[in-house]
Amino acid sequence: MTPFKAPLDDILFCLRNVAGADRLSDWDAELAEGILGHFAAFAEGVIAPLDEPGDAQGCTLSDGRVTMPDGFKEAYTQLTEGGWQGLTAPEDFGGMGQNALLAAGVSEIFSGANHAMQMVCNLVPGAISTLMKFGSDAQKQYWIPRLAAGETLSTMCLTEPGAGSDLSRIRTKATPSGGSWRIEGEKIFISGGDQDMSGDVLHLVLARTGGDGVKGLSLFLCPSVVDGALNAVTVTRIEEKLGLHASPTCQLAFDGAEAELIGEEGAGLMAMFTMMNHARLDVSLQGVAHASRAYHIAAEYAAERKQGRKSDGAEAVLADHPDVQRMLDEQKALALGARAMTYLTMAELTLGENRALVDFLTPICKVFCTDAGIHAADLGIQVLGGYGYLTEYRVSQTWRDARITSIYEGANGIHAVALATRGLRAPEGPEAFAKLVEELASGDADCLALLSAWQDTRAGMTEQVVEKAHDFMALTSEVLFRAVWCKLAATGKAEMVRLAKSVARRPLPVRLPLSA
């Protein structure tokens, strides 16, 4: 087994050299390095050692309540005592008041150390953002301190047996009852729907209060405990999954559960998108974390495993063989490039000056980074050969855990359609994207030629757009990936220059021009 080591140097390198973290008025490089270093040590020493046994043990359901694997509750207590659950919560509500870019670094480390535990804990920042934007003063005062302190964890309850990505089919209902509301219905695929780490769970539930379609949906705050007694929310099953065995994916039954409206009635989807957009970038970081972890395992194994001989007859290790080095380079390039793309997007989100650009970049990051994590894990299995297919080195677990990322928070194909349709309708997003790529390319002729081809393709996206969506997303992602590698190479660091050359030699993922 290769112990987890946080990719702290690579994170800081991308924050400095691509994301331009110093553009943020409240960015303190020394403080950021200290916080990330402190969390990295905590993740390596406390959270990561639970990943393998947690995967083997899984979660259990008894009398409608979930029990987490051994050690998770104690680790969560240490996590909350360190204040990590309130990292981005405003100081007025008991949090640290740190920005989202710094929190992204913490989230990547957390995901790499123990994705299953991160899944249960990391919906809290999105819940806090939703409360800050749409909650009443009373709701903010009551819930945010509890979330920040770790007394309460949160969920996002959208999916139903008959309503997956098509939220207009939601049938869970909310009806007024005195000064509150009552929720009736069923939700599935709810990450962290119950657990025994926090005293309470705050479910953010999308439920129908009006007619058909998304305009009849409202958002509700539905706690698992009301006035010291269990609310009418029951876990009816835990899903058996390919990976993330230590993360309880629950089916929930709401049987007249007490809840309160957050935001305006009928505007639930808009409110929920605050949490969903945060989750999509967080999933991008999960893809980055898996790509990085897979490379770390493969690189260490390949450097030690004796196999064959060099041209001079000396004993060789796997890393000496060109095809193995090719795979290692691809893993590392995917991890670094995907990381740079996501932190750049997080920096723009935190700056808040170009919302159109952030909206355009978010689905690109979600698709590219999750695919990168899966592919890098697959390459890791290949590098290790038979041992990659076994569980001993755990790269197989990396692949199993990474596989969900291209499915949840919107399947990647849906994001591709959204980019090709909604993303292209208003010119501000694609024009800001083109400007960003030009800046990142810094005069690189090949990258600028690819950008020109992308512009021509964009202009031709007028017919059979949905049929072309997959290829357009693949091309758009590749343009951004190569552009951030131009930026990484511009640092002059020898390893970055070498990897950038391998990226420039990558075959295009689609033929140009695009055809349906």
Secondary structure, DSSP 8 states (H G I E B T S, - for coil): -------HHHHHHHHHHTS-GGGSTT--HHHHHHHHHHHHHHIIIIIGGGHHHHHHH--EEETTEEE--TTHHHHHHHHHHTTGGGSSS-GGGTS----HHHHHHHHHHHHHHHHHHHHHHTTHHHHHHHHHHH--HHHHHHHHHHHHHTSEEEEEE--BTTBSS-GGG---EEEEETTEEEEEEEEEEEETSS-SSSSEEEEEEEEE-SSSSGGGEEEEEEESEETTEE-SEEEEEE---SS-TTS-EEEEEEEEEEEEEES-TT-HHHHHHHHHHHHHHHHHHHHHHHHHHHHHHHHHHHHH-EEEE-TTS-EEEGGGSHHHHHHHHHHHHHHHHHHHHHHHHHHHHHHTS-HHHHHHHHHHHHHHHHHHHHHHHHHHHHHHTHHHHSSTT-HHHHHHHHGGGGTSSS-HHHHHHHHHTHHHHSTHHHHHHHHHHHHHHTT-HHHHHHHHHHHHHHHTTTSSHHHHHHHHHHHHHHHHHHHHHHHHHTT--HHHHHHHHHHHTS--SS-SS---
